[in-house]
């Protein structure tokens, strides 16, 4: 369409694989500055970059980093270092999940840096740990170790921006977090987070909640450090403990037999 319909409650951009045009960029910028609502779910792309789309953030003092964010803290990722378990900061969008102890994950995310000039207009919804860094190699990364040229964190991976005249932008820097696999990994927290963001934008505050869950199989989300601890306990500590108990019982029985003899 040549223009955004006047009766649109919100515009959503979901998982773009190529950049928007300069004309579309200006259209969206004018829309949000005049009270429009915009939801963007966009992460790093394999080919090229989303320069025009990402420049919408620059208007509000938010910078996008090159590459894919990797967590250096084992408490802040699950399964692999690029599947982040970010900290949730209090807001109308995140509070229902925080209260119910749900933990969304953000896979294959682009780092967002909020400058001081952004002021109170920008709220960081999800943030990484201080040990996070952005691998500038992007989809071509060969190691999760930090290399020369990688960008130091911490980063925001979701922000809410209050624009002029009541306009608002909610931006998730992962295009994959609503994929079925990652949503199941979060027990549905990812879809709840996205729906809360959309509800907030269109003014449906009563719809911001934890939604009823289906009977589909869901995963338990745990951090990398917790997974390592469980492996050590299950593979090492518990078997050795049972072995020691067994040896003790055998020796005790033999001692009683010898005393009886």
N, C-alpha and C positions, 0 to 999 in steps of 0.2 A: 504494500500500500504506500501511497505517496505521503501519507500523514497518519499520525496516531489518532484513532477514533476518539471523539470527544467523550463518549460514554464508557471508555475503557477504565476499569477500576485499577488495573495494574498491567504493566508490560513485563513479561518474563523472557529472559534469554537463557536457554538451557543447552549446555554442552556444545558450544560452537566449535567447529573444526577449522573455520577460516574467519578472517577478520570482517567486521562490518565496513561499509563504505564511509567516506568522509561526510557525505550527505546524511547518512543514517546516524552518524555520530552527533552531528549538529542537531538533528531532530530529537534524539534522546536527551541531549543536554538541555535544550529548550524545554522539553517536556518536564524534566525533573525540577528545573528552576522555576517552573510555573505551577508547581504543586503536584506533579505527576509522581507515580509510584513505580519503582523499577526493582525487579528481582533478577540477579545475575548469578548463574551457577556455571562458572567457567574456570578451568584449570589450564595447565600448560598444554600446548598442542605439539604434535610430533613434527609437523612441517610448518615453518614460518613462525609468526607471532601475531598476537592480537593487539597491535599497537593502537589502533583507533578506539577499540573497545576499552582497553586499559586506560586510555587517556581520560576517560570519564572520571576515574578515581583521582587522577592528578589534579583535577579542578578543585578537589576538596582536601588536598594535602596528603594523599595516600599514594605511595610508590609501590609498583610491582617489581619483584626481583626476578632475574633470569634463573631458569632451572627449576628443579624439583626439590622440595624441602625434605630433608632427612633428619631424624631425631638422633641425638647423641645420648640422650637419657633413656635408659631401659624402662623407666617408669612412665614414659610418655609415648610409647608406641606399642602396637600389638602385631604379632606374627612377623612382620618385617619393618625395618626402620622408616620406610616411606609410607606406612599405614599409621598415621599419627593418632594419638589419643590426646587431643588438646585440652587445655584447661578451659572451662566454661566460666565466663564472667556474667555477673547478674544483669539481667534485662528481662523485659516482658517475654521475649522469645525463648530465652534459655531457662528461666526460673522453674517452669514445670518439670523440666528434665533434671535440674539440680536437686529439687525437692524429692524426687522419686529415685535418685541415685542411678540415673541412666547416663551412659557414656557414649556419645557419637564418635565415630572415627572419620578421619579425613585422609583418604588415600591420594597419592599423586597430586600434591597441592603446590600452589605457587605462593611464595612468601610475600606478604604485604607489610610494608613499613609505614606506620602512621607518624607523620612529622609533628613537631610541636605547634606548627602553624594551624593544624587542623582544629585545635582547641576542643571544646565540648561538643562540636558538631558530629564527631566520629566516635562511635562506641566499638571497642574491640570485643566481639562476641566470643571468639575462640582464639586462643593464643598457645604458642609452643613454649617449650622450656628454653632456658638460656643456652642450653647445649645444642640446640638445633642449628643447622646450617643448610644453605641451598646449594645443591650440586648443579653447577652451571652446565655440565654435560647433558642434563635433562634426561631424555629417554635413552641416550647412549651411555649412561653411567655404567661403569664396570666394577665399581667398588662402593661400599657405603662409608668407607673411610674418608676423612676430610683431606682434600688435595689443594694445591696452590690454585688460587683464583676462586675457590668456593666462597660464598658470602655468609658471614656470621649472622646468627639470629640474635635475639628471639624475633619471631614474626607473628603477625596476626594471620589467621587463615579464614576468618569471617568477620565482616564489619557491618555495622548499621550506620548510615549517614543521614543526618537531618539536613535537608536542603531548604531553599528559600520557599516562602509561601506555602509551607506545609508539605513540600515534596520530601520524598524519602527513598533511599537506596539501601537494599540489603544485598551484600555481595559475599558469595562463597567461592573460595579460590580453588576448589576441587570440583571437576566435572564428573568424577566417578563415584562420589560418595552416595549417590542414590541408586547405583547398580545393585541388583538383587543380592549379590554375594556380600558386598560390604554392608548393605542394610541389614542382612541376616546376622552378620558378624557383630553388629551393634544391638541386636535384639529389637530392631525397628526404631532405634533412637534417631537414626539419620533421617528417615522419612518424617518422624515427628518434628524434628528440628526444621526441616524444609516447610512443612505444613504450618508450623507456628509462625515462620517468617512470612509466608503468604497471607496468613490470617491477619497478622499485624499490619501488613501493607494495605489490605482492603478494608480494615477497620472492624474485623470480626473478632473482637477481644475474647468473647465467650468461647471461641473455638480453639483458643490456645491452651492445649492440654496434652496429656499422655493418652493416646488413642488405644482402643481395645486391640488386643493382639490376636492374630490368626493362630491356627493350630499347626502352621508350618514349622519345620525344624529351625530353631535359632541357636546361635552360638553364644557361649559365655565370653565376654570381652575381658581379657586380663592383660596386664602389661608384660613386656619382655622379661623384666626382672622377676615378676611373680611366676612366670612360666618356668624360668630357670630354677627357681627355688623349689617348685613342685617336682621338677625332674630329679633334682638332687635328693629330695626326700623320698620319692617313690623308687628310684633306682638304687640309691646308696644307703641312706640312713635307715629306712624301714627294714629292708632285707638284712642289714647288719644287725639291727636291733633284735629281729626275730631269731637270727642265728645265735646271738649271744644268749637269749632266753633259752633256746633249745639246748645249747651246750651246758648251761647252768642246770637245767632240769635233769639231763642225763648224768652229769657228775653227782648231783644230789642223790639220785636213785642208786647209783653205784655205791656211793658212800653208805647208804642205808643197808644195801645188800651185804656189804663187807662187814658192817657192824653186826648184822643179824647172823652171819656165818661165824 
